[in-house]
Amino acid sequence: MDDTASLLSLADRMLWVTALVAAPALLASLAIGLVIGIVQAATSVNEQTLTFVPKLAAIALVLVVFGASMLGLLGDFTAEIFARIASTAR
Protein backbone atom coordinates (compact mmCIF):
# COMPACT_ATOMS: atom_id res chain seq x y z
CA MET A 1 0.00 0.00 0.00
CA ASP A 2 2.88 2.35 0.74
CA ASP A 3 4.30 1.83 -2.76
CA THR A 4 0.98 2.77 -4.33
CA ALA A 5 0.71 5.96 -2.27
CA SER A 6 4.29 6.87 -3.13
CA LEU A 7 3.67 6.26 -6.82
CA LEU A 8 0.49 8.34 -6.80
CA SER A 9 2.28 11.13 -4.96
CA LEU A 10 5.04 11.07 -7.55
CA ALA A 11 2.51 11.10 -10.41
CA ASP A 12 0.72 14.07 -8.83
CA ARG A 13 4.00 15.95 -8.48
CA MET A 14 4.90 15.07 -12.06
CA LEU A 15 1.68 16.61 -13.35
CA TRP A 16 2.26 19.79 -11.34
CA VAL A 17 5.86 20.11 -12.56
CA THR A 18 4.71 19.62 -16.15
CA ALA A 19 2.05 22.30 -15.75
CA LEU A 20 4.49 24.73 -14.13
CA VAL A 21 7.11 24.22 -16.83
CA ALA A 22 4.67 24.49 -19.75
CA ALA A 23 2.51 27.32 -18.39
CA PRO A 24 4.72 30.36 -19.15
CA ALA A 25 5.21 29.48 -22.82
CA LEU A 26 1.58 28.47 -23.31
CA LEU A 27 0.21 31.57 -21.60
CA ALA A 28 2.47 33.86 -23.63
CA SER A 29 1.40 32.16 -26.83
CA LEU A 30 -2.25 32.38 -25.82
CA ALA A 31 -2.00 36.09 -24.96
CA ILE A 32 -0.22 36.98 -28.20
CA GLY A 33 -2.69 34.92 -30.23
CA LEU A 34 -5.62 36.64 -28.54
CA VAL A 35 -4.24 40.13 -29.13
CA ILE A 36 -3.42 39.42 -32.77
CA GLY A 37 -6.82 37.79 -33.25
CA ILE A 38 -8.55 40.89 -31.93
CA VAL A 39 -6.44 43.10 -34.19
CA GLN A 40 -7.21 40.89 -37.18
CA ALA A 41 -10.92 40.99 -36.40
CA ALA A 42 -10.87 44.77 -36.04
CA THR A 43 -8.94 45.37 -39.27
CA SER A 44 -10.47 42.52 -41.32
CA VAL A 45 -7.00 41.20 -42.09
CA ASN A 46 -7.38 37.42 -42.13
CA GLU A 47 -3.84 36.21 -42.66
CA GLN A 48 -3.14 32.88 -40.94
CA THR A 49 0.63 33.28 -40.89
CA LEU A 50 0.54 36.70 -39.21
CA THR A 51 0.49 35.23 -35.69
CA PHE A 52 3.47 32.93 -36.17
CA VAL A 53 6.37 35.40 -35.83
CA PRO A 54 5.02 37.29 -32.78
CA LYS A 55 4.21 34.02 -31.02
CA LEU A 56 7.69 32.70 -31.80
CA ALA A 57 9.29 35.88 -30.47
CA ALA A 58 7.16 35.83 -27.31
CA ILE A 59 7.98 32.19 -26.59
CA ALA A 60 11.69 32.88 -27.15
CA LEU A 61 11.50 35.82 -24.72
CA VAL A 62 9.66 33.69 -22.14
CA LEU A 63 12.28 30.95 -22.45
CA VAL A 64 15.08 33.50 -21.98
CA VAL A 65 13.40 35.03 -18.92
CA PHE A 66 12.01 31.88 -17.26
CA GLY A 67 14.26 29.20 -18.77
CA ALA A 68 16.62 28.94 -15.81
CA SER A 69 13.82 28.49 -13.29
CA MET A 70 12.08 25.99 -15.56
CA LEU A 71 15.25 23.93 -15.89
CA GLY A 72 15.88 24.22 -12.16
CA LEU A 73 12.41 22.87 -11.44
CA LEU A 74 12.96 19.98 -13.84
CA GLY A 75 16.40 19.28 -12.39
CA ASP A 76 15.05 19.19 -8.82
CA PHE A 77 12.25 16.87 -9.85
CA THR A 78 14.66 14.59 -11.71
CA ALA A 79 16.94 14.43 -8.66
CA GLU A 80 13.92 13.58 -6.50
CA ILE A 81 12.90 10.78 -8.85
CA PHE A 82 16.39 9.26 -8.86
CA ALA A 83 16.60 9.54 -5.07
CA ARG A 84 13.29 7.70 -4.73
CA ILE A 85 14.45 5.02 -7.17
CA ALA A 86 17.67 4.57 -5.20
CA SER A 87 15.82 4.34 -1.87
CA THR A 88 13.31 1.84 -3.33
CA ALA A 89 16.06 -0.40 -4.69
CA ARG A 90 17.64 -0.83 -1.26
C-alpha positions as CSV (number, residue, x, y, z in Angstrom):
1,M,0.0,0.0,0.0
2,D,2.9,2.3,0.7
3,D,4.3,1.8,-2.8
4,T,1.0,2.8,-4.3
5,A,0.7,6.0,-2.3
6,S,4.3,6.9,-3.1
7,L,3.7,6.3,-6.8
8,L,0.5,8.3,-6.8
9,S,2.3,11.1,-5.0
10,L,5.0,11.1,-7.6
11,A,2.5,11.1,-10.4
12,D,0.7,14.1,-8.8
13,R,4.0,16.0,-8.5
14,M,4.9,15.1,-12.1
15,L,1.7,16.6,-13.4
16,W,2.3,19.8,-11.3
17,V,5.9,20.1,-12.6
18,T,4.7,19.6,-16.1
19,A,2.1,22.3,-15.7
20,L,4.5,24.7,-14.1
21,V,7.1,24.2,-16.8
22,A,4.7,24.5,-19.7
23,A,2.5,27.3,-18.4
24,P,4.7,30.4,-19.2
25,A,5.2,29.5,-22.8
26,L,1.6,28.5,-23.3
27,L,0.2,31.6,-21.6
28,A,2.5,33.9,-23.6
29,S,1.4,32.2,-26.8
30,L,-2.2,32.4,-25.8
31,A,-2.0,36.1,-25.0
32,I,-0.2,37.0,-28.2
33,G,-2.7,34.9,-30.2
34,L,-5.6,36.6,-28.5
35,V,-4.2,40.1,-29.1
36,I,-3.4,39.4,-32.8
37,G,-6.8,37.8,-33.3
38,I,-8.5,40.9,-31.9
39,V,-6.4,43.1,-34.2
40,Q,-7.2,40.9,-37.2
41,A,-10.9,41.0,-36.4
42,A,-10.9,44.8,-36.0
43,T,-8.9,45.4,-39.3
44,S,-10.5,42.5,-41.3
45,V,-7.0,41.2,-42.1
46,N,-7.4,37.4,-42.1
47,E,-3.8,36.2,-42.7
48,Q,-3.1,32.9,-40.9
49,T,0.6,33.3,-40.9
50,L,0.5,36.7,-39.2
51,T,0.5,35.2,-35.7
52,F,3.5,32.9,-36.2
53,V,6.4,35.4,-35.8
54,P,5.0,37.3,-32.8
55,K,4.2,34.0,-31.0
56,L,7.7,32.7,-31.8
57,A,9.3,35.9,-30.5
58,A,7.2,35.8,-27.3
59,I,8.0,32.2,-26.6
60,A,11.7,32.9,-27.2
61,L,11.5,35.8,-24.7
62,V,9.7,33.7,-22.1
63,L,12.3,31.0,-22.4
64,V,15.1,33.5,-22.0
65,V,13.4,35.0,-18.9
66,F,12.0,31.9,-17.3
67,G,14.3,29.2,-18.8
68,A,16.6,28.9,-15.8
69,S,13.8,28.5,-13.3
70,M,12.1,26.0,-15.6
71,L,15.3,23.9,-15.9
72,G,15.9,24.2,-12.2
73,L,12.4,22.9,-11.4
74,L,13.0,20.0,-13.8
75,G,16.4,19.3,-12.4
76,D,15.1,19.2,-8.8
77,F,12.2,16.9,-9.8
78,T,14.7,14.6,-11.7
79,A,16.9,14.4,-8.7
80,E,13.9,13.6,-6.5
81,I,12.9,10.8,-8.8
82,F,16.4,9.3,-8.9
83,A,16.6,9.5,-5.1
84,R,13.3,7.7,-4.7
85,I,14.5,5.0,-7.2
86,A,17.7,4.6,-5.2
87,S,15.8,4.3,-1.9
88,T,13.3,1.8,-3.3
89,A,16.1,-0.4,-4.7
90,R,17.6,-0.8,-1.3
